[in-house]
C-alpha cells in the first residue's frame, strides 16, 4: 500500500479575488448569472431530483497526482434489480464511455454512473461490477453493464501512474449513498474533476438544476458536468474568454485549439421513455455551445440522461406486461429548455468553484473572479 496516498477533497489556496462570507469561491448565481427562464431547485444541483445522490473520491499526492472518481446514483435501492430508464447521446466520440452500447440498445441503466480519468476507465468498470455483485439480492447475477465515463487529466495528473484503485471507486459510491450525498454537491477541483481544465482555466465538477412550473408538469431536472474542454468562453452572452485574452486559437496560444472533453449527466423525475431521454441528452450537449465550446476534433462530448420515475423502472427478470405513464413527445420542450439552461450554468459553476492546481507538467489557474465581475459589468450584466 502507498501510505502517502491521501483521499482528500482538494483545498488549494488562491490569492485575492472574490470570496463569499465563508471564504469560498462563488457560484454563477453569486455573480448574478442565472441562465434561462426557469427557476433553479433548492440546492441548484442534480440532487434536487429526488433520490439522486453524488459522491466524490479525490486523490491528491504532491504535485504529480490530481485525479479522482465521481459517482452518481439514480436511486438509493438496488440499481441492478430496479434499473432506471436511460439514454446516451454522443456529440463527438473522441472519448471512452464504457457501457454505452447496452444503454443505447436496451434503454436502461443498472449501475452507478461513474466518472474518472481516461486511463482509469477499466479499473472503474471492474470496480463497479465488483460492487454490484456484492449487493444483497445480486448473488446469482452473471452479467453487469457498468457505465463509466472519462476525461483526460494528463496535464495536471500523472495519468500513466494509474492511481485510481478499486477503493476509490467504492469510496465515491459510499459517499453517494450517505445522507451527505443527497445534499449539496461539492464542485470545482474535486472527484473526477480534480485534474481537469476548461477554456484554459482550471475546470472540474459543476452542477445546476431547474424546476418547471406546474403548467409544464412541475418536473425537476438536474445536470452534473465534468469539464475538460476548450473554446472561446462566453458567460451570460459576454465574451469573457476574449476579454481575458485566453481562448482557443488565440495569437498567444495559451488555450490550445479547443481540445478536451466534457461528460454530462442529466437526471429528471419526468416520466420520459428512452427515446425522449436520448433527445434530452442531446440538448445537454447542445447547451455547451452557449458557453463557447469549440466541439473540436480532439474533444469528446457525451451526455447520459435518466429518469427517476418509479413507473419507468425495469425490474430484473420482469416479463409480464404492465401499464406505465409516459410523457408524450409534445410535452418535452420545457424539459429541453431546462437541460440547456442547467448545462450552461453547471459549466460556469465548474469554472468558478475550481481552485488553482499546480500539476505534473502545468499549473491550471482558477479563473480570476474579480476580472470576470469587471467584464460582466462592462457589458451591462
N, C-alpha and C positions, 0 to 999 in steps of 0.2 A: 504493500500500500504506500501511496505517496502521502506522507504525513503532512506535507506542506500544502496539500490541496485544500483550498477553502471553498466551501459552499456559502457564498455571501450574496447579499444584494448590494451591488457595487455602489459605493458612495465616493464620488470623486469631487474634490473641491474645484470651485470655479471662481475667477476673480471678477469682482464688480458685477454690474448688471442688475436687472430687476430681481427682486425677491419678494415672496409673499410674506405674510405676517409670521409664518412658521419657518421662514428661511429657505423654502423650497423654490424650485423654478416653476414658472407659470404653465397653465394650460391655455389653449387658444381663447377660451371664453374670458380668462383673466385679462386678455388684451382687447376684448370687445369683438373677437372674431367668432361668429356663430353662423356658419354657412347654412343657407337654405331657408325654408319657411316653416318647418315642423319643429316642435319643442323637443329638447333632449329629455331623457329619463332622469330619475332621481340621482343616479351616480354618473350619468353621461358615459356609460360603459356597457360593454357587451353583457355584463352580468345584470343589467336591467331586464334582460329577457329571463323570466322566472325559470329557475332550475339550472341555468348555465353557470359554470364555475371556471376559474382560471388560476393556474399555479405556475410559479417560476422556480427554476433552479439556476442560479448564476454562478459561473465558475471563473474566478479571478485568481491568477497566480503571477505575481510580479508584473512586469510589463509585457510578457510574451503571451499570456493566456487571458483572453477575454471572450468567453463564449457561454453557451448555456442551453437550456431547454425551457420551452413554454408549452403547457398542456391546457387544452380547452375541453371540458366535459359538457356534453349537451344535456345530460341529466345525471342525477345522483344515484340512480339504480344500476342494474347490470346492463351495460350497453350492448353486450352481445345477445342477451336474451330479449332485450327490447330495443331493437335497432331504430334509429331515427331516420326519417326520410331526408335524403341529402342529394347534393349535386356538385359538380365541379365545372368551372369554366377556365379555359386557358387563353390568356391574351397573347403571350409569346412563350413558347415552350423551352426556352433556354434555362432549364432547371430540372429538379427532381421532385416529383410528388408521388411518393410510393403509395400504392393502394388506390390510385385514382381510377384505373381502368374498371375495377369492380364496382366502384361507386357509380360510374357512368353507365355501367351495364344494368345494375340491379336497383340503383336509386336509393341505397341505404348506406348508413354509416354505423359500424358496430364496435368501434373502439374510441378511446380518447383521441382527439386530434392533437398531434404533437408537432411542434416546430423546433428546428435546431439548425446546425450549420451543415454545409454541403457534404462534407466527408463523414458526417456522423449519422446520416440517414439510415444506413444499415444497422448500426448499433441501436438507434432509437426504434426502428421497426422490430428488431428482435426483442427489445425490452418490452415494447407494447404487447407483443404476442405473449411473452412470458407472464406479464402482469395479468393479461386477460385469462390465460389458462389457470391462474391461481385463484380467480374469483369464485366464491361459492356458487354452485349451480352449473359451473362450466367443466365439471370433472370429465365429461365424455366428449368435449369439443376437440375436433381434429383439424379444423381449418379456421384461421383467423386472418382477416384483412386489415392489417394495421395501416392507418392513414397518417403519413409523416411528410411534412414539407420542409423546405430549407431556403436559406440564402447563404451566400459565401462571405464569411467574415475573415478571410485570409489576410486582409490588410492590417488588421489590428490583433489578430489571433494566430497563434501557432497551429494552424488548422491541420497540418500534416502530423501533429503530435497526437491526434485522435483522443482528446482529453475528455470527451463526453463518454460516460460509462453508464451501465445499467442503473446504478444507484441514483444518478442524476435524473434520469427519466422517471424513476419511481418517486423521487423527491418532488418533482414538479407535479406529478399526478396526486401525490399525497396532499400537497398544499392546495391543489384544486378541490380536493374532496373535503377540506376543512371548512369550518364556518367562515374563516377569513377569505377563502377562495370565492365565496359568493358575494363579497362586498366590493369595495373599491379595488380597481386593478392597478397595480404599480406599473408605471410607464417609463419610457426612456431606456437607459443603458442597463437593462435587466433581462434575465432569461435568454431567450433566443435572440434578443436584440443587443446583447452585451457588447458585441464586436462589430455591429453594422454601421454603415454610413449612408447618408441620404442627401442628395443635392450638394455634395461637397462638404457637408457638416456631419456631426455625429447624429446617427439615426437611432432606431430602436423599436420598442413596442409602443403602440398608441392605440387608443380605443375611443369610441363615441357611440351614442345611441340616439334613436328618435322614437317618439310616441305619436301615433296617428290619432287625430281627432275621432270622436265616436262616429261621426258621419262616414268615416272611412274604415270603420271596424274597431278602432281603438287599439290596434295591434302595436306591439313593441318590436323594434328591430335594433340590433347591436352589431358593431363591427370591431374587429381587432386586426391590427396590421403589424407585420414585421418588415420595417422599411430598410431597404438596402439598395436603392435605385437612384438614378440621376435624371437630369434635365435642366430646365430653367424655372427655378422655384417661383411660384405665384401663390400669394396668400391673400384671400379675400379679394381676388381680382387685381392685386397690386404686384408689380414685377419686382418682388423682393430680391430674387437672385441677381438680376441685372443691377439693381441699386447697390447691392453688397459687393458687386464685382466678382462674384463666384457663381459660375453657371457653366453648363455643358457647352463645349465648342468655343469657349471664350478665348480671347487672344492670350491670356495668362496661362490657360491650360491647366488650372489647378482643380478643376472639377470634372476632368475627363470628357468622355463623349456620351455620357448618359447610361453607361453600362451598370449592371447590378440586377437586383431582383426585388420583388415585393410579394409576400404571402398575405392573403386577406382571408379572414374567416368571418362569415356573416351568419348571425343567428336571428331567428324570428319565432314568435309564437303564432303567427298566422298559419292556417292550415293549407299550405301550398303543396302540390304534388312535385315529384322530382323534375318534371319538365319546366314548371314555372320557377322552381328553385334554381335551375340552371340559368334561366333568364335573369333572375335576381342576382346571381353571382356575376353575370356579365356586367350588370350595371355597376357593381362594386369596382370591377376593373376599369370601366369607363370613368369612374369617379377619380381615378388617378390623373386623368387628363386635366382636371380642374386645378391640380396642384402643380402642373408643368412637367409631368413625366414625359421623357423622350420615347418610351417604349422601344429602346434601342435594340440592335441586333443581339447584343450580349446581355440582355435583361430578360428575366423570367417573371411574368405576371400571372399568378394563379389565384383563383378565388374558390373557396369552399363555402357552400351555403347549406344550412339545415333548418328544419323546423322542430320545435319542441312540442308541437301539438300531440297529445297522447293518442288521439284518434288516428294519426298518420304513422304511428309506430308499427313496426313489423315484428311480431313475436316469433322467436326462433322455433321452427318446426310447425308453424301455423299453416294449415292447408284449407280450412273451411272459409267460404266467402263471408264477408261481414260488411256492414254499412259504415261508410265514412262520410264526413262532411268535408268538402274540398272547396277552397275559394276559387271561384271562376276566374278565367283569364281577364275578363273585363274589369275585375276589381283589383288588379295587381299594380296599376300605375302609381298609386300613392306609395306603395312599398318600394317601387323602383326609385322614386324620388328620394325616399328616406335612405336608401342604400347609397345613392350618390352623395347625399349630404353627410352621412355618418362616415363614409370612407374618406372624404375630403378632410373632415375635422380630425379624424383619427391620425391621418398623416401629419397634420400640424402638431397634434399633441405629442407624437413620437419625436419630432424635432425639438419642440420647446422644452420638453421634460428631460431630454437627454443631457448628460453631463460630459465634459471633455474627458477623453480617454487617450492616454499615451500607450500605443500598442507596439507590436513586434517590429514593424517596419515603418510606422507612420503615427502621427498624432491626429486624432479626429477632434476638432474643436466643436464645442457646443455653439449653436447659432447664437449670436450676440443679441440678447433680448432688447436691450436699450436701443440698439440700432434699428431693430425691427419696429419698435414702437415709433421711432422718429420717422421711418419710411411710411408706415401706415398713416401717421398724422399728416405727412406731406401730401398724401393722396386723399385726404379728407375722410379717413376712416376713424 
